């Protein structure tokens, strides 16, 4: 084998070695099994529920995860109720009353070894409530409406703007996700307003809050950007019990 041949063989070996390395696996993890999500670094239960369009409390109940819903990389999260597997095996499937939601999982005593080293932060005052305990939402940023709820804007609306302009919390709450792990959302923030309602802010240039932080209504939480998008814009969603709701029906007219 000549010098050129040896060089080519060395390059091929390096490529194969890199493909088999742990870093390559982290960048391109294998697909999850059907009905299961394998937790990856930086994910929260709220983010997983958001990705799959589920109520985080149902997801916690199906997996026996008690508040404050801690999960860890490599953990397997069931995306279906346990009864579904039983029904497929031939056992009779339990039925539920129409319109009723399963109760939120009860908190179980946390083992001493798993308790946080510092006391948990106090809950922030609840967001100002409208009818039936619904938060009073305000517009998260200024700019033209680029796409509505039924115009292909995923499950929310797109608001145009200038790179770096303020993105504000639409209502008071607690940040339950801040990162870029959800494909298609860029740099994303999810805020939990109460047990029913959450809102999300995607495609940011810069995140100004962290997970676990309490935010006030109107507080600047990010800078508008184009991460994961074709132009500078804010993707804004509101969900109730995990189900997308048209933000234009909840935001003040302008």
C-alpha positions as a Markdown table, in Angstrom:
| # | Residue | x | y | z |
|---|---|---|---|---|
| 1 | Unk | 0.0 | 0.0 | 0.0 |
| 2 | Unk | 1.4 | 3.4 | -1.0 |
| 3 | Unk | 1.6 | 6.5 | 1.1 |
| 4 | Unk | -1.6 | 7.9 | -0.3 |
| 5 | Unk | -3.4 | 4.6 | 0.4 |
| 6 | Unk | -2.2 | 4.5 | 4.0 |
| 7 | Unk | -3.3 | 8.1 | 4.5 |
| 8 | Unk | -6.8 | 7.3 | 3.2 |
| 9 | Unk | -7.0 | 4.2 | 5.5 |
| 10 | Unk | -6.0 | 6.3 | 8.5 |
| 11 | Unk | -8.7 | 8.9 | 7.7 |
| 12 | Unk | -11.4 | 6.1 | 7.3 |
| 13 | Unk | -10.4 | 4.6 | 10.6 |
| 14 | Unk | -10.6 | 7.9 | 12.4 |
| 15 | Unk | -14.1 | 8.5 | 11.0 |
| 16 | Unk | -15.3 | 5.1 | 12.1 |
| 17 | Unk | -13.8 | 5.6 | 15.5 |
| 18 | Unk | -15.5 | 8.9 | 15.9 |
| 19 | Unk | -18.9 | 7.4 | 14.8 |
| 20 | Unk | -18.6 | 4.8 | 17.6 |
| 21 | Unk | -17.6 | 7.3 | 20.3 |
| 22 | Unk | -19.9 | 8.3 | 23.1 |
| 23 | Unk | -19.9 | 11.9 | 21.8 |
| 24 | Unk | -21.4 | 10.8 | 18.5 |
| 25 | Unk | -24.0 | 8.8 | 20.3 |
| 26 | Unk | -25.0 | 11.8 | 22.4 |
| 27 | Unk | -25.3 | 14.0 | 19.3 |
| 28 | Unk | -27.4 | 11.3 | 17.5 |
| 29 | Unk | -29.0 | 9.1 | 20.1 |
| 30 | Unk | -31.0 | 6.0 | 19.0 |
| 31 | Unk | -34.7 | 6.5 | 18.6 |
| 32 | Unk | -36.9 | 5.8 | 21.7 |
| 33 | Unk | -38.9 | 2.6 | 21.9 |
| 34 | Unk | -42.7 | 3.0 | 21.1 |
| 35 | Unk | -44.6 | 4.6 | 23.9 |
| 36 | Unk | -41.4 | 5.4 | 25.9 |
| 37 | Unk | -39.2 | 8.5 | 26.2 |
| 38 | Unk | -35.6 | 8.0 | 27.4 |
| 39 | Unk | -34.6 | 11.1 | 29.4 |
| 40 | Unk | -31.7 | 13.1 | 28.0 |
| 41 | Unk | -29.4 | 15.6 | 29.7 |
| 42 | Unk | -31.2 | 18.9 | 30.5 |
| 43 | Unk | -34.7 | 17.6 | 30.0 |
| 44 | Unk | -37.5 | 18.1 | 32.6 |
| 45 | Unk | -40.8 | 16.3 | 33.0 |
| 46 | Unk | -42.6 | 19.5 | 31.9 |
| 47 | Unk | -40.5 | 19.6 | 28.7 |
| 48 | Unk | -41.2 | 16.0 | 27.9 |
| 49 | Unk | -44.9 | 16.4 | 28.5 |
| 50 | Unk | -44.9 | 19.5 | 26.3 |
| 51 | Unk | -43.1 | 17.7 | 23.5 |
| 52 | Unk | -45.7 | 14.9 | 23.5 |
| 53 | Unk | -48.8 | 17.1 | 24.1 |
| 54 | Unk | -49.5 | 15.6 | 27.5 |
| 55 | Unk | -50.5 | 16.9 | 30.9 |
| 56 | Unk | -47.4 | 16.8 | 33.1 |
| 57 | Unk | -49.5 | 15.5 | 36.0 |
| 58 | Unk | -50.8 | 12.6 | 34.0 |
| 59 | Unk | -47.3 | 11.8 | 32.8 |
| 60 | Unk | -46.1 | 11.9 | 36.4 |
| 61 | Unk | -48.9 | 9.6 | 37.6 |
| 62 | Unk | -48.3 | 7.0 | 34.9 |
| 63 | Unk | -44.6 | 6.8 | 36.0 |
| 64 | Unk | -45.1 | 7.1 | 39.7 |
| 65 | Unk | -43.1 | 10.3 | 39.9 |
| 66 | Unk | -44.1 | 12.5 | 42.8 |
| 67 | Unk | -43.6 | 16.3 | 43.1 |
| 68 | Unk | -41.3 | 18.1 | 42.6 |
| 69 | Unk | -41.0 | 15.7 | 39.6 |
| 70 | Unk | -37.3 | 15.1 | 39.5 |
| 71 | Unk | -36.0 | 12.9 | 36.6 |
| 72 | Unk | -32.5 | 11.8 | 35.5 |
| 73 | Unk | -30.8 | 11.1 | 32.2 |
| 74 | Unk | -31.4 | 7.5 | 31.0 |
| 75 | Unk | -34.7 | 7.2 | 32.9 |
| 76 | Unk | -37.4 | 5.6 | 30.8 |
| 77 | Unk | -40.7 | 7.6 | 30.9 |
| 78 | Unk | -43.9 | 5.9 | 29.9 |
| 79 | Unk | -46.0 | 8.0 | 27.5 |
| 80 | Unk | -49.1 | 5.9 | 27.9 |
| 81 | Unk | -51.2 | 4.9 | 30.9 |
| 82 | Unk | -50.3 | 1.5 | 32.3 |
| 83 | Unk | -53.8 | 0.2 | 31.5 |
| 84 | Unk | -53.0 | 0.5 | 27.8 |
| 85 | Unk | -50.4 | -2.2 | 28.0 |
| 86 | Unk | -52.7 | -4.4 | 30.1 |
| 87 | Unk | -55.5 | -4.0 | 27.5 |
| 88 | Unk | -53.1 | -4.9 | 24.6 |
| 89 | Unk | -52.2 | -8.1 | 26.6 |
| 90 | Unk | -55.9 | -9.1 | 26.6 |
| 91 | Unk | -57.0 | -8.0 | 30.0 |
| 92 | Unk | -60.2 | -5.9 | 30.2 |
| 93 | Unk | -59.5 | -2.1 | 29.9 |
| 94 | Unk | -60.6 | 0.1 | 32.7 |
| 95 | Unk | -63.0 | 2.8 | 31.7 |
| 96 | Unk | -63.2 | 6.4 | 33.0 |
| 97 | Unk | -66.1 | 8.8 | 33.3 |
| 98 | Unk | -66.3 | 11.1 | 30.2 |
| 99 | Unk | -64.6 | 14.4 | 30.7 |
| 100 | Unk | -62.9 | 13.5 | 34.0 |
| 101 | Unk | -59.2 | 13.9 | 34.4 |
| 102 | Unk | -57.1 | 11.7 | 36.6 |
| 103 | Unk | -56.2 | 13.2 | 39.9 |
| 104 | Unk | -52.7 | 14.7 | 40.3 |
| 105 | Unk | -50.2 | 12.2 | 41.8 |
| 106 | Unk | -49.9 | 12.4 | 45.6 |
| 107 | Unk | -46.6 | 13.5 | 46.9 |
| 108 | Unk | -44.7 | 10.6 | 48.5 |
| 109 | Unk | -42.1 | 10.9 | 51.2 |
| 110 | Unk | -38.7 | 11.7 | 49.7 |
| 111 | Unk | -35.9 | 9.3 | 50.9 |
| 112 | Unk | -33.3 | 11.1 | 53.0 |
| 113 | Unk | -30.6 | 10.5 | 50.4 |
| 114 | Unk | -32.6 | 12.2 | 47.7 |
| 115 | Unk | -33.6 | 15.3 | 49.6 |
| 116 | Unk | -32.1 | 18.5 | 48.3 |
| 117 | Unk | -29.2 | 20.0 | 50.3 |
| 118 | Unk | -30.9 | 23.4 | 50.5 |
| 119 | Unk | -34.6 | 24.1 | 51.3 |
| 120 | Unk | -36.9 | 24.4 | 48.4 |
| 121 | Unk | -37.8 | 27.9 | 47.3 |
| 122 | Unk | -41.2 | 29.2 | 48.4 |
| 123 | Unk | -43.9 | 29.2 | 45.8 |
| 124 | Unk | -44.5 | 32.6 | 44.1 |
| 125 | Unk | -47.8 | 34.3 | 44.5 |
| 126 | Unk | -50.3 | 32.9 | 42.1 |
| 127 | Unk | -50.9 | 34.7 | 38.8 |
| 128 | Unk | -53.8 | 37.1 | 38.7 |
| 129 | Unk | -56.8 | 34.9 | 38.0 |
| 130 | Unk | -59.6 | 35.4 | 35.5 |
| 131 | Unk | -62.7 | 33.2 | 35.0 |
| 132 | Unk | -62.4 | 29.7 | 36.6 |
| 133 | Unk | -58.9 | 30.4 | 37.9 |
| 134 | Unk | -57.5 | 31.2 | 34.5 |
| 135 | Unk | -54.4 | 33.5 | 34.5 |
| 136 | Unk | -54.9 | 37.0 | 33.0 |
| 137 | Unk | -52.5 | 36.9 | 30.1 |
| 138 | Unk | -50.8 | 39.9 | 28.4 |
| 139 | Unk | -48.9 | 40.1 | 25.1 |
| 140 | Unk | -45.4 | 38.7 | 25.5 |
| 141 | Unk | -43.8 | 41.1 | 23.0 |
| 142 | Unk | -44.6 | 43.8 | 20.5 |
| 143 | Unk | -44.8 | 43.1 | 16.7 |
| 144 | Unk | -47.0 | 41.9 | 13.9 |
| 145 | Unk | -48.8 | 38.6 | 14.0 |
| 146 | Unk | -47.0 | 36.4 | 11.5 |
| 147 | Unk | -49.0 | 33.2 | 11.9 |
| 148 | Unk | -52.1 | 32.3 | 13.9 |
| 149 | Unk | -53.1 | 29.2 | 15.8 |
| 150 | Unk | -54.6 | 27.6 | 12.7 |
| 151 | Unk | -52.1 | 28.9 | 10.2 |
| 152 | Unk | -49.4 | 26.3 | 10.7 |
| 153 | Unk | -47.6 | 27.9 | 13.6 |
| 154 | Unk | -47.2 | 24.6 | 15.5 |
| 155 | Unk | -49.7 | 24.9 | 18.3 |
| 156 | Unk | -49.5 | 28.6 | 19.0 |
| 157 | Unk | -48.9 | 32.0 | 17.3 |
| 158 | Unk | -45.8 | 33.6 | 15.8 |
| 159 | Unk | -45.1 | 37.3 | 16.6 |
| 160 | Unk | -42.5 | 39.2 | 14.5 |
| 161 | Unk | -40.0 | 41.6 | 15.9 |
| 162 | Unk | -36.4 | 42.9 | 16.0 |
| 163 | Unk | -33.6 | 40.7 | 17.2 |
| 164 | Unk | -32.9 | 41.5 | 20.9 |
| 165 | Unk | -36.2 | 43.1 | 21.7 |
| 166 | Unk | -37.7 | 42.2 | 25.1 |
| 167 | Unk | -39.8 | 39.0 | 25.6 |
| 168 | Unk | -41.9 | 39.3 | 28.7 |
| 169 | Unk | -43.8 | 36.7 | 30.9 |
| 170 | Unk | -47.4 | 36.8 | 29.8 |
| 171 | Unk | -48.5 | 36.1 | 33.4 |
| 172 | Unk | -46.7 | 35.4 | 36.7 |
| 173 | Unk | -45.4 | 31.9 | 37.4 |
| 174 | Unk | -42.4 | 29.6 | 37.7 |
| 175 | Unk | -39.9 | 28.7 | 35.0 |
| 176 | Unk | -40.1 | 24.9 | 34.5 |
| 177 | Unk | -37.9 | 24.7 | 31.4 |
| 178 | Unk | -35.2 | 26.9 | 29.9 |
| 179 | Unk | -33.1 | 25.4 | 27.2 |
| 180 | Unk | -32.8 | 24.3 | 23.6 |
| 181 | Unk | -33.6 | 20.6 | 23.8 |
| 182 | Unk | -37.0 | 20.7 | 22.1 |
| 183 | Unk | -36.5 | 20.4 | 18.4 |
| 184 | Unk | -38.2 | 23.2 | 16.4 |
| 185 | Unk | -38.5 | 25.7 | 19.3 |
| 186 | Unk | -34.9 | 27.0 | 19.4 |
| 187 | Unk | -34.1 | 28.5 | 22.8 |
| 188 | Unk | -37.3 | 27.9 | 24.7 |
| 189 | Unk | -38.8 | 29.0 | 28.0 |
| 190 | Unk | -41.8 | 27.3 | 29.6 |
| 191 | Unk | -43.6 | 29.0 | 32.5 |
| 192 | Unk | -46.0 | 27.2 | 34.8 |
| 193 | Unk | -48.7 | 29.6 | 36.0 |
| 194 | Unk | -50.8 | 27.2 | 38.1 |
| 195 | Unk | -51.8 | 23.6 | 38.2 |
| 196 | Unk | -53.7 | 23.9 | 34.9 |
| 197 | Unk | -52.0 | 26.6 | 32.7 |
| 198 | Unk | -48.5 | 26.9 | 31.1 |
| 199 | Unk | -47.1 | 29.2 | 28.5 |
| 200 | Unk | -44.1 | 28.8 | 26.2 |
| 201 | Unk | -41.7 | 31.3 | 24.5 |
| 202 | Unk | -39.6 | 30.0 | 21.6 |
| 203 | Unk | -36.9 | 31.0 | 19.1 |
| 204 | Unk | -35.2 | 33.4 | 21.6 |
| 205 | Unk | -31.8 | 34.8 | 21.0 |
| 206 | Unk | -30.9 | 34.8 | 24.7 |
| 207 | Unk | -32.6 | 33.4 | 27.8 |
| 208 | Unk | -32.6 | 35.7 | 30.9 |
| 209 | Unk | -34.1 | 33.3 | 33.5 |
| 210 | Unk | -33.3 | 29.9 | 34.8 |
| 211 | Unk | -35.4 | 26.8 | 35.7 |
| 212 | Unk | -37.0 | 27.1 | 39.1 |
| 213 | Unk | -37.0 | 30.9 | 39.0 |
| 214 | Unk | -40.2 | 32.8 | 39.8 |
| 215 | Unk | -41.2 | 35.5 | 37.4 |
| 216 | Unk | -43.6 | 38.4 | 37.6 |
| 217 | Unk | -46.2 | 39.2 | 34.9 |
| 218 | Unk | -44.5 | 41.5 | 32.4 |
| 219 | Unk | -41.0 | 40.6 | 33.6 |
| 220 | Unk | -38.4 | 40.4 | 30.7 |
| 221 | Unk | -37.4 | 36.8 | 30.5 |
| 222 | Unk | -35.6 | 36.6 | 27.1 |
| 223 | Unk | -34.5 | 38.5 | 24.0 |
| 224 | Unk | -36.3 | 37.8 | 20.8 |
| 225 | Unk | -34.3 | 36.0 | 18.2 |
| 226 | Unk | -34.3 | 33.5 | 15.3 |
| 227 | Unk | -32.9 | 30.3 | 17.0 |
| 228 | Unk | -34.5 | 27.4 | 15.3 |
| 229 | Unk | -36.4 | 29.7 | 12.9 |
| 230 | Unk | -36.1 | 31.3 | 9.5 |
| 231 | Unk | -36.5 | 34.9 | 10.7 |
| 232 | Unk | -36.6 | 36.8 | 14.0 |
| 233 | Unk | -39.8 | 36.0 | 15.8 |
| 234 | Unk | -41.4 | 34.8 | 19.0 |
| 235 | Unk | -43.3 | 31.6 | 19.0 |
| 236 | Unk | -45.8 | 31.8 | 21.8 |
| 237 | Unk | -48.0 | 29.0 | 23.1 |
| 238 | Unk | -50.6 | 28.6 | 25.9 |
| 239 | Unk | -51.6 | 25.1 | 27.1 |
| 240 | Unk | -54.3 | 24.0 | 29.6 |
| 241 | Unk | -53.9 | 20.4 | 31.0 |
| 242 | Unk | -51.4 | 19.9 | 28.2 |
| 243 | Unk | -53.8 | 20.8 | 25.5 |
| 244 | Unk | -52.9 | 23.8 | 23.2 |
| 245 | Unk | -55.3 | 26.8 | 23.5 |
| 246 | Unk | -55.5 | 29.5 | 20.9 |
| 247 | Unk | -53.6 | 32.4 | 22.5 |
| 248 | Unk | -55.7 | 35.0 | 20.6 |
| 249 | Unk | -58.7 | 33.9 | 22.6 |
| 250 | Unk | -56.9 | 34.7 | 25.9 |
| 251 | Unk | -54.8 | 37.8 | 25.0 |
| 252 | Unk | -56.3 | 41.3 | 25.1 |
| 253 | Unk | -57.3 | 42.8 | 21.8 |
| 254 | Unk | -54.9 | 45.3 | 20.2 |
